[in-house]
Structure formats: C-alpha cells, structure tokens
C-alpha cells in the first residue's frame, strides 16, 4: 500500500436507548426522574448528533526508539515496538461531534450534565468501534491494536505531531487542540492503529501505572510475541 489522503467517516449511526444509558450509569436504584432525564436527552441528542472519524493510510518505520509515521517523528514508551520500512499504520481521530457537544444544559442541573456527558462518551465509543470495524473490513489486517498520545505512544504533546499527519482536523471533523494539547470536543479519541496477530488492549502497552483509567496490567513484552513478522 502507498500513503493516501485522509478519509472521513461521517455516516456513523447513533443508537441510544434508555436501558443502555441506565446500564452505564450503574445506579443502585432507578427513579422516574432519571429515566425522564435520559429520555429527554436521547431525543435531543439523536436529532443532532453526527459523530465522525478521520483516518489515513500511512507508512511507519523505526529508528532506535523513534517511530516515523509519514516522516513525522514520535517517541514511543514501548521498548519492543518497532516497524519495518514502509509498514502500514492508520493514524486517526474520532469524535462525538460538535453538534452534540454544542447542546446547552442549565449549569445548575448537575444530573442532566452528568447524563449528557455519559451519552457523549457512549457516542464516541460507538464512533471508535465503527472506525475499527471499518478498517478491519476494508483492509483485512489480522488484528489492529491502538496506541495514542499521552498513553503508550508517548507524551500528550505528540498530539500535534499526530494532527499534522492528518492535516486540518478541525476543518474536516471539527476537532481542535487546546494550548495544553487536549482535544475539543472533549469526547474525542486519537491514536494510531497497527497490525498485530491478536487483539491487544492499549493499557497493556502503556507504562503509566498510576493511570486511574487503566483497564489491564502493563505487559510490555506482549508486542514481541504478537507483532506480525515479515
């Protein structure tokens, strides 16, 4: 494969229902008020939500502990991660979308704010899953594993390098970086997908053991076992 222009996925379906949101809330007891809030928010969200994803087919290679993606240099936290010359990778950004992020809620309605934030997170997860399924279906890798800035890929400052590969991300899907390299909308995700022989959880490749969002223990040697040879 050769490098290509970026591609936008903006036909991502939004499938929300009261039960799925309640399940994510993990409440010990339900109430009619909470159910009514969720129902109201779902009606608001589904009428405007347009999640998006932007990706590019890129080429990666390694020089010592540096990773070059389309010539852009990254510092990785993964000692066993290396790429052969011209190996295909997929840098990306996915987002819940500006449309749903622009919904205004009264500042004193804390429960509604909390529920809307959760719904936006669910939309982002759905968009990220849609992108992953799309890449697997269209490019047929064995498996894809993700690393991202601020995690296994290296410091959060490398968001800017990632965005530079993808071009004008804000114009294409509405996601911009703050001065502190945080994404807006907040419910956005970025990273690079690469091929492995089995599915790995990004937390298994990230050395930040103090991360409160850790979903799996750090296992840096996994890549040497599951990277595609050739």
C-alpha positions in Angstrom: 0.0 0.0 0.0 1.0 3.6 -0.5 0.2 6.6 1.6 -3.1 8.2 0.7 -5.1 11.3 1.5 -7.2 11.3 4.7 -10.6 9.8 4.7 -13.7 11.0 6.7 -16.4 8.7 8.0 -19.4 10.8 8.8 -22.3 8.4 8.3 -21.8 6.7 11.7 -25.1 5.6 13.2 -26.2 6.8 16.6 -28.0 4.0 18.5 -29.1 5.0 22.0 -31.8 3.8 24.3 -32.8 4.4 27.9 -31.7 0.9 29.1 -28.2 1.2 27.7 -27.7 4.6 29.3 -29.1 3.4 32.6 -26.7 0.4 32.5 -23.7 2.7 32.0 -24.9 4.9 34.9 -24.6 1.9 37.3 -27.2 3.2 39.7 -28.2 1.2 42.7 -31.8 2.3 42.3 -33.7 3.7 39.4 -36.0 6.7 39.5 -38.6 8.0 37.2 -36.8 11.4 37.2 -33.6 9.8 36.0 -35.4 7.9 33.3 -37.2 11.0 32.2 -33.9 12.9 32.0 -32.3 10.2 29.9 -35.3 10.0 27.6 -35.3 13.8 27.1 -31.5 13.8 26.4 -31.8 10.9 23.9 -34.4 12.8 22.0 -32.2 15.9 22.0 -29.1 14.1 21.0 -30.4 11.8 18.3 -31.9 14.8 16.4 -28.5 16.5 16.1 -25.7 14.0 16.8 -23.2 13.4 13.9 -20.2 11.5 15.2 -17.2 11.4 12.9 -13.9 9.8 12.3 -10.9 10.8 10.3 -8.1 8.4 9.3 -5.2 8.0 6.9 -3.3 5.0 5.4 0.3 5.9 6.4 3.7 4.3 6.4 5.8 3.7 9.5 9.3 2.7 10.3 11.6 2.8 13.3 14.9 4.4 14.1 16.1 3.3 17.6 13.3 4.3 20.0 11.8 6.7 17.5 8.8 5.9 15.2 8.5 7.8 11.9 4.9 7.9 10.5 4.9 9.5 7.1 8.2 11.1 8.1 6.8 12.6 11.3 8.8 11.6 14.4 7.2 10.1 17.6 8.8 9.0 20.8 7.3 5.7 22.0 7.0 4.4 25.6 7.1 0.8 24.3 10.6 -0.7 24.2 9.5 -3.6 22.0 7.6 -1.6 19.4 9.4 -1.4 16.0 8.3 -1.1 12.4 9.8 -2.4 9.2 10.4 0.1 6.4 7.0 1.2 5.0 4.7 -0.8 7.3 1.1 0.3 7.0 -0.5 2.0 10.0 -3.6 4.1 10.5 -3.4 7.4 12.4 -6.9 8.6 13.3 -9.1 11.0 15.3 -12.7 10.1 16.2 -15.2 12.3 17.9 -18.7 12.5 19.3 -19.1 15.6 17.1 -19.5 19.3 17.5 -23.3 19.0 17.1 -23.9 17.1 20.3 -21.1 18.8 22.1 -22.9 22.1 21.5 -26.1 21.1 23.4 -26.6 23.5 26.3 -27.8 22.4 29.7 -28.6 24.7 32.6 -25.5 25.0 34.8 -27.3 24.1 37.9 -28.8 20.8 36.6 -25.9 18.6 37.6 -27.6 15.2 36.9 -28.6 16.2 33.4 -25.0 17.4 32.8 -23.7 14.1 34.1 -26.1 12.0 31.9 -25.3 14.1 28.8 -21.6 13.6 29.4 -22.1 9.9 29.6 -24.1 9.8 26.5 -21.4 11.8 24.6 -18.9 9.2 25.8 -21.1 6.4 24.5 -21.4 8.1 21.1 -17.6 8.4 21.0 -17.2 4.7 21.9 -19.6 3.8 19.1 -17.7 6.0 16.6 -14.4 4.5 17.6 -15.8 1.0 17.2 -17.3 1.9 13.8 -13.9 3.1 12.7 -12.1 0.0 13.9 -14.7 -2.3 12.2 -14.4 -0.3 9.0 -10.6 -0.6 9.0 -10.7 -4.4 9.6 -13.4 -4.9 6.9 -11.7 -2.8 4.3 -8.0 -3.5 4.8 -8.2 -7.0 6.3 -5.4 -7.0 8.9 -5.1 -9.9 11.3 -5.9 -7.7 14.2 -5.5 -4.0 15.0 -4.0 -2.6 18.2 -4.2 1.1 19.2 -1.6 3.4 20.8 -2.2 7.0 21.5 -0.5 10.3 22.7 -0.5 10.6 26.4 -0.5 6.8 26.6 1.7 4.2 25.1 2.6 6.3 22.1 4.4 8.9 24.2 3.7 12.3 25.8 0.5 14.2 25.2 2.4 16.9 23.4 2.7 14.4 20.5 -1.0 15.1 19.7 0.4 17.9 17.5 2.5 15.5 15.5 -0.4 13.2 15.1 -2.7 16.0 13.9 0.0 17.2 11.5 -0.2 13.9 9.7 -3.9 14.2 9.3 -3.9 17.8 8.1 -6.6 20.3 9.0 -8.5 18.1 11.5 -10.7 20.9 12.8 -11.9 21.8 9.3 -12.5 18.1 8.4 -14.3 16.8 11.5 -14.4 19.7 14.0 -11.8 18.6 16.4 -9.1 21.1 17.6 -6.3 21.1 20.1 -6.0 23.5 23.1 -2.8 25.1 24.1 -2.4 22.1 26.5 -2.9 19.6 23.7 -6.3 18.5 24.9 -8.9 17.8 22.2 -12.2 19.8 21.8 -14.8 18.3 21.8 -13.5 16.6 24.9 -15.2 13.3 23.9 -12.7 12.6 21.1 -10.1 10.0 20.7 -6.8 9.9 18.7 -4.1 7.4 18.1 -2.5 5.1 15.6 -3.8 1.6 14.8 -1.2 -1.0 13.7 -1.4 -4.7 12.9 -0.8 -7.5 15.5 -1.6 -11.2 15.3 -4.0 -10.9 18.2 -6.1 -8.0 19.7 -4.2 -6.2 22.5 -5.6 -3.7 24.9 -3.7 -0.4 24.7 -3.3 -0.3 28.5 -1.2 -3.5 28.2 1.3 -1.4 26.3 1.2 1.8 28.4 3.7 2.2 31.3 1.7 4.8 33.2 0.9 2.5 36.2 -0.7 5.4 38.1 -3.4 6.0 35.5 -6.9 5.8 37.1 -8.4 4.6 33.8 -6.2 1.6 33.5 -8.2 -1.4 32.1 -5.4 -4.0 32.0 -1.9 -4.5 33.6 1.2 -3.2 31.8 2.8 -6.1 29.8 5.5 -4.5 27.5 6.8 -7.9 26.2 3.5 -8.7 24.5 4.4 -7.0 21.3 7.5 -9.1 20.7 5.2 -12.1 20.7 2.2 -10.8 18.8 3.7 -8.5 16.2 3.3 -9.6 12.6 6.6 -10.9 11.3 7.7 -10.3 7.7 
